[in-house]
Amino acid sequence: MTSVTAARVFSAPGLWRRFWSRSNERIGYLFILPSLIHIITFMFIPLIFSFFLSFRDWTRPAFTDAPYIGLKNYEFLMGDRRFWQAMGNSVYYTALSVPLGMAFSLVIALVMNQKLRGVYFFRTLFFMPVVSSWVAVSIIWLTLLDPSVGIVNYVLGWFGISPINWLGDPRSAMPSIVLIAIWKSAGFNMVIWLAGLQAIPHELYEAAAIDGANRWQSFRFLTLPLLAPTSFFLAVTGVIGALQVFTPVYVLTRGGPLDSTNTAVYHIYRRAFQEFDFGYASAQSWVLFAVILVATLIQLYYVRRRSREEIQY
Amino acid sequence: MSIRTRLSLLLTGILLLVVVGSVSAQDVTLNVVGFVVPLEEQGTPLDEAYKAFIADFEAAHPGVKINALETPPEFDTQLLVDLAAGTAPDIWNQDASTLSRLIDGGYVLDMNECVALVPEFNLDRFFPSVLSIHQREPGGPIYGVPNDFTPMVIYYNTLAFERAGVEPPQPGWTWEEFVDIAKRVTLDANGNNATSPDFDPNNVVQWGFRVRKWTFEWIYRVWQNGSDVISPDGTTASGYLDSPESIEAITWLRDLVVKERVAPPQDMLAQMVQEVGFLTRFLRGDFAMFDRGHWELVGLRANEEYEPGRFSIVGQPQNAERATVLYASGFVIRADIPEEKKLAACQFVEAATDRGYQDTKVLTGIAISANQEAAAEAIDKSADPVIEQAFYDEVAYGRAPYGSVYAKWPTIEQRLDTMMEAILAGGDINAEVALAVEEINRELSR
């Protein structure tokens, strides 16, 4: 009798759907709860805290010893030559690593998009550095780039090139880190490019071929324009990530030689955890955030304007 | 058994429990950092010494339990977090190079309180110059007491000196003698030294000295020339770092690399020590001299190239003054230690700086005991009494590390390191010093 009643109740489509959707909703919330707690505790609260901290002189352990100093940290920062030099280094790193990294990974993606034997194996191979730890990768590269016993100089020696002090020379240290970053991120970029490439309908290439387009023309006038949303995504995420480069600098060069690889985040780290100036380091973090925000907004503006122009055209 | 008897027994039991409870409430546990060796050093004589000391202390002080904690990596940062969270250890071994900000923040107990609490805690046991590292002014509060320390001295390789046919330096030597000796022990592949017109600086096989950018390895050169890098009140670098005496000291140091050619350029040095570790190179005689503290004895004696008598030490050369720096560590007690723990903490620090434990310093070889009697007795017990005596003699010329004096020293030190790196890379001395002065003054004015 009870089961019959229950069956009737649940057979009512609206009620059942409502119950099911609500319980689903609750279960959904339950699933995201651990991540939500993690994000709130370890990201959102410290983020807000660092904002308030940036208006205080916090050089001692207890927060009660951190007097409010208004905008003084920001005022000091405006004339801090070393911070802006570090910011310049980050911009230099970004300007090199993002476009070169995108171009390099696009080439790999174009090859990996072909119907070749063993293509899945090579895709996995190229993706492996992405899942490797930055620290482990940096230590491996430290050995490879060793001026005396490193394999890179050894190979260059076959071509008569004298040993290069890759990480010890101010001129080559940052390009060396860029090189490593390009190699490390190539797999991730490749996967995104591949997704973009595979979303392009094959009929377009057939139509282009019928119209007499060669491979280069197909790539230049079909593939590249149709990959614009993908390039935008990679450029934005690449710039955001590159401006925050830290681990390879920490492991490989510690900001040297002659501060040539002292990037903004490494500079902030030193200020906070080696010089114990947390208030000022927080102000630097927020300025870095503002720089990243502006860079992203500029990219957004540029892409939207271009989209509008294309629609009008 | 009557109800009354049962009731009496029950009450007696409760009373006993209360008494026992109140007794155990008097027990204290001290959280102490600095008396545990890393995992790989377990079973070593030092490990045994730590364990014996803690066991002896607990036996002599019933009711006090020592919770010995291993020093975590990046301890300075960890300590800041712990102090902020209220979870700092009760006692820890603090490097004097970062002591000042803890003093300024009021996080360290004035040890005069301990002296008042523990009658046998006699401060005369310490080297006065080392104890003064923990004081801002004579007779004032004492922020921790010294555990061990080392002056920075010159290590020299006896084999390298023999090869060059040069007599080893003697205490009280001058800058002029230093340069002369460094030149005569710097040899090229043909056996010519740096005083010879045939000397080939591009083919050196034995360097006279090692010069690096690190301020902790050169600040006393400025002192030796009668100057300083910042004002005594820590408010400005103008008139100090850019004084003619300081510029002269920095130039003298730079010239060891670029003019006298007795020390390799920075990039060459980096490459050399990447190939083969510096200590190995020193013991082989690739370098005749270098600056370092007592702790380097451990690495040198553990090196596979080590042979007894291969090296010795001598005090710093002098110019206007004879000076070196004393790098020290000391035991500090957190200022907010609960009252019920204070006596036990003071007793622990007293015991840790007394002869029994301090006599184990000779086991480590890392540093000199801050206890004068223990240090004096360690000379004869050590592996090389001549070396130990030379360290001991240099103490009289030692000055406090600036990290124990100025809270902003870590920031200033970074600027000085960068300045020296640029100078050693060929930068203009006056321009680099002017830039450093400007930046340091900006930092000090905040």
HADDOCK unambig.tbl for C-alpha pairs under 7 A between the chains (distance, minus, plus):
assign (segid A and resid 60 and name CA) (segid B and resid 105 and name CA) 6.00 0.50 0.50
assign (segid A and resid 61 and name CA) (segid B and resid 80 and name CA) 5.19 0.50 0.50
assign (segid A and resid 61 and name CA) (segid B and resid 81 and name CA) 6.77 0.50 0.50
assign (segid A and resid 61 and name CA) (segid B and resid 83 and name CA) 5.82 0.50 0.50
assign (segid A and resid 61 and name CA) (segid B and resid 84 and name CA) 4.71 0.50 0.50
assign (segid A and resid 62 and name CA) (segid B and resid 83 and name CA) 6.99 0.50 0.50
assign (segid A and resid 62 and name CA) (segid B and resid 84 and name CA) 4.68 0.50 0.50
assign (segid A and resid 147 and name CA) (segid B and resid 271 and name CA) 6.83 0.50 0.50
assign (segid A and resid 148 and name CA) (segid B and resid 271 and name CA) 6.95 0.50 0.50
assign (segid A and resid 148 and name CA) (segid B and resid 275 and name CA) 6.43 0.50 0.50
assign (segid A and resid 168 and name CA) (segid B and resid 267 and name CA) 6.62 0.50 0.50
assign (segid A and resid 258 and name CA) (segid B and resid 418 and name CA) 6.69 0.50 0.50
assign (segid A and resid 258 and name CA) (segid B and resid 421 and name CA) 6.46 0.50 0.50
assign (segid A and resid 258 and name CA) (segid B and resid 422 and name CA) 6.33 0.50 0.50
assign (segid A and resid 273 and name CA) (segid B and resid 77 and name CA) 6.29 0.50 0.50
assign (segid A and resid 275 and name CA) (segid B and resid 410 and name CA) 5.18 0.50 0.50
assign (segid A and resid 275 and name CA) (segid B and resid 411 and name CA) 5.45 0.50 0.50
